């Protein structure tokens, strides 16, 4: 496996304008947001730009306030549409400081599209892809847009509804030119993967984006240090292990883990194919628009079966 840090420089609907003082200044579509960023230990380089922000997420600083909240300029909407290549989706000001759009993943969306295109060249039918912890579904759409039959699983009904709305916005459900499709499953990711393994299901690609801590559809607890090895073991039974081009993509945001941790976790469950597979692991970075700086934004490990 090759160590490769993936750097996203932005696209027409997204830019990292500046960062520093434990915050980042981003443009999502036509709206400029300030969000907390613990990685940004440096000083901002363009302080004048921050005055143009339309909204800022701040952790609770007022009496009786829990978590955090957005401070918005008058007229700033809670939701608006964005695009990446041919995909359209809705960004929202959530109570978790996120917008439902994770720009650092654009490098992986490109990679997914390439893998599906390669698989379609050797299969009679559409490649089958499993996306666990699928959230708002942009990775699912990237696969479906290029002809994959995607099973999108998330424990949150609200997230699945958001993902479904994004797919409709992108025209995935009527994508006659590419033949892709998405089915939505509201379930605990580990339970669903283990159940699929017992059924003998096989997927040509598996995408995982597990949280450090989460809860399943029925209150099941997911702790990455305890449950990720079990989940990877289940996925190892689901992947089309003898199909050249079949792939695994594992993302991580849990603080304290290094890219090598994800790689070796995947290798331990896919030991018979991962060591000889073609792939990369490393950090995910978002580059500032007008500087050489980049904000570390996650880790990943991915490989293809030879």
N, C-alpha and C positions, 0 to 999 in steps of 0.2 A: 504494500500500500504506500502511496505517496503522500507526504505531508504537503498540503496545499491550502493556504488561507484564501478564502473567497471574498473578493471586494466588490461591493455593489456601488456604482457611482451615481445612482439615481436614474430617472427616466422622465419623460415629459410631465407626468402627473405626480412626481415625487422628487424632492431634493432635501438633503441635509444642509441647511444654510450655515449653521454655526453650532458650536458646542463649547461647554466649559462651565465651571462652577457647579458641577454635578447636575447639569441640565443639557438639553439639546433643543435646537430650534429647527423645525422641519416644516416643509411645505407639502401638504397633502391636497392635491388638486389646486384650487385657488385659495385655500385657507392655510394660514401659518399658525403652528402650534408650538407651545413650549411644554416639554415633558421632563420629568426627573430622569437622570442618567448617572448612576453611581460610577460608571467607568470614566466619566469626563472630569478628571482631576485637574485639568489645566484651566487656563483663563480663556474666555471668549476672545476671538480675534476681530469680530465686527459688532461691537456693542450697540451700534446705531440700529442694526436690523431688528433687535429684540423688541424695540418699541412698536414694531409693526404687527406683533402677534395678535391673532384674533381670539385665542383662548390659551389658558395655561392651567395645567393640572398641578395642584398643590396638595401635599399630604396635610392631614388635619392640623390646623393651627388655631382654630377657634374653639371656644368653650362648647362642649357637647358634640363636637364634630368627630366622627369616627372615619378611619381610613383616609380618604382624600376626596377632592371635588374639583371640578372645572370652574375657573373664573372666565367668563366669556364677555366679549364685547357685544354691545347691542346689535342684534341682527345676525349673530353667528348661529347657524343651524346646528342641531344635534346630530344630523346625518346628512351626507351628500355623496354623490357618485364619483367614482374614479375609474381609471382604466390602466391596464398594463398590456401592451401589445393588443391583441384582439379581445382580451377579457375585460369585462366590466364588473364592478362590485361596489358595495356601499361601505364607506367609512363612517364610524360613529364615535362619539365621545362617550366611552364607557366609564363606569365607576372604578375600573381597574387600571386606569391611565392609558390603556391600549385603545387603538382605533379599529381593531379587527383586521388591519393590514400590517403585515410584518415585512417591511421593504428588504431587509437583509436576505430574505428567502428568494428574491428574484433570481439569484444565481442558481438556486436549486430548481426553481420553476423551469428555467431554460434547460437544465440537465434532464428533468423529467420528460419534457417535450421531446428531447433528442432520443431518450431511451424508448419512448413509445413509438416514435417513428422507425427506429431500428427494428423493434419487435414486430411491427406491422408488416415489415418486409419478409418475415419468415413464417408468420402464422396465417392460417386460413381465415380465422375469425378475429375479433378484436382482442387485444391484450387485456387481461383481467388484472386490476390493480386494487389493492386494499390500502385505504388511508385511515389509520387509527389516530385518535385525538385530532380529528379533521378540522375542528373549530369552524371558521367561516368559509372554508372550502376552496381557497384559491389554488392550492396544490391539486385538489381533485379536479378543478376546472381545467388546469393546465394539462392534466392527463387526458381528460375527456375531450378537450378541444382537438387533440391530436389522434383521437380514435379509440381511446381506451374505454372499457366497461368498468366503471369505478364503483367500489363499495366504500362508502364514506361513513365512518363510525365515530360518534361522539356521545358522551354521557349526557350532554346538555341539550334538551329539546329546543331551547332558545337559540343555541348556536347552530343546530341543524336547520332551524327555520331560516336563520340568517344566511347560511350556506345555500339553502334551496332558493332563497330570493336572489342571491348573487348569480346562481346558475341560470335562473330565468332572465335576469338582466343581461347575461351574456349570450342568451339564446342557445344554451347547451341542450335543452330538452327538445329543440327542433333543429338540431345541428345535422341536417341531412347530408351536408357536404363531407363531414368527417366521420359520422357514424358513432360518435361517443355518447356515453350515457352515465348517469350517476344515480345510485340508489342510496337512501339515507337510513342509517340504523341508529336508534337512540339506545345505547347500551354501554355497559362497562367494557372498556377495551380489552382487558385481560380475559374476562369471561367470554366475550364474543370470539376472540382469537382461539381460545381453547375449545370452544364449541365448534368452530369451523374446522379445527384440526381433527376433532372426533368424527366430523362428517366426511372427512377426506377431501375437503376443498383445496384447490390449488390456485395460486395467484402468480402472475408473471412479474409483478412488482409490488413491493410493500413499502409504505411510507409511515414512519412513526415520529410523533412530535410530543413525547410524554412530558408532563409537568413534573416539577420536583415533588409536589403534593397535589392530589386531586381526589374528587369523590365521583363514584359511578352513578348510574341512573337510579339506583336503589340505595344510595348512601354508602356503597362500597368505598373503602379507602385505598388510594394508590400512593405508595411511597416509592420514589425512584430507586432508593438503595435496596429496598426489599423486593419490589415487584418487577423491575426492569428485566432481571435475568429470567424470570418465569415467562414474561411476555416475549422475550427474544427466543426462548425455547419453543414456545407455541408457534411463533412466526417461522422458525426454521422448518417446522413440519408443513407449513403452508406454501413456502416458496417453491416454484418449479425449478428444482435444484439441478436438473440436467439440461435445462434450456439455455443455450448461449444468449446472453443479453438480459436474462432475468435479473432483477435488481432489488437491493435494499437501500433505503435512505433513512437514517436515524438522526434526528435533530435533538439538541439539548439546550436548555436555558438555565438549568439548576446551578446556582452559585457554588463555586468550590470544585467543580469537576473540570478536568482538562480534556481536550480532544482525544488524547490517547486513551482515556478512560472509556469513552464511547467506542472507539475502535476495538479495544480489547474485550469489551463486553459483547460486541457483535461477533468477534472472532471466537469467543468461547462457546457461543451457541451454534455458530455456522462453521465449526472447526474444519469440516471436511471440504468446504468450498471457499471459505473466506481467505485463507492464506494464499491460495493460488488465483484469486480473483483480481480483476482490474478495478482499482478504486482509489479514493482519496479520503483524507480526514484532515480536520483543522478547525480554524476559527472562521466565523462569519463577521465581516466588517462592512460598515457603511462609510463611504468616503465623503468628506465635506466638499461642497461645490467648488470653492475657490482656494483651497489650501491642500497641503499634502497630508493633513491629519485624517484619521479614520477612527470611528467609534466601534470597539469590539461589541458584538451584538448577539453572540451565541456560538455554539460549537456543533460540529456535524461529523458523521462518518457515512460513507456510501460506497457501494461496490456493485459490480456486474459479474454474473457467472460467465466464465470463459467457455 
